[in-house]
C-alpha cells in the first residue's frame, strides 16, 4: 500500500496520511457493492432516473452535509474520509428499498415472470 502511494509522492507525512485513509475506508468498500448492483439492476429494468437521483443526493449531497455537520467541530482527515462509507450506507439502504419497491410492482403486473 505504501508502494502505491510512493508512485505519487515521496513525502513521508503524505504517505502516512494516505495509509491512514486507506485503512479507514477499506473495510467499508463492501457497502458500495450494493449500490452498484442495485443501481445496475434497476438500469437493466429501464429505470435510471430515480436511482440516479438517489445516488446524487446521497453520494454527493450527503458528503457535503457530512463535512459541514460532522466535521464542523475539530475537523480531521479521518472524519472527512468516513464521509464515504457513511454515504455509501445511506445510498445502499435507499437504493435497496427502492429496488424492492420497484420489483414488487413489476411482479404484481407479471412483467418479470414473463
Secondary structure, DSSP 8 states (H G I E B T S, - for coil): -HHHHHTT---HHHHHHHHHHHHHHHTTHHHHHHHHHHHHHHHHTT--HHHHHHHIIIIIIHHHHHHHHTTSSS--HHHHHHHHHHHHHHHHHHHHHHHHHHHHHHHHTTTTT-
